[in-house]
């Protein structure tokens, strides 16, 4: 069973573009890592929200994610990402889908 990374970020007003560029650099590296499945970056509709950006990524296992985060390429990306993050790994315990087609 895969695991899900949910990583909210505190990004000050005016730093959105810097954050997006750093996130894109990280995503480009992580996309190549063994065990990577997908990632999505969400931006709050509320510009005053504490967590303006939230990354949700799916990995084959915690070990795959941890290995990718220990890589030299990610160490270089982190040098340019000066935003407070609160990452945690989760497992899906319930999933519901719409019965109607949209």
Buried (B, 14 or more C-beta within 10 A) or exposed (E): EEBBBBBBBBBEEEBBEBBBEBBEBBBEBBEEBEBBEEBEBEBBEEEEBEBBBBBBBBBBBEEBBEBBBEBEBBEEBEEEBEBEBEEEBEEEEEEEEEEEEE
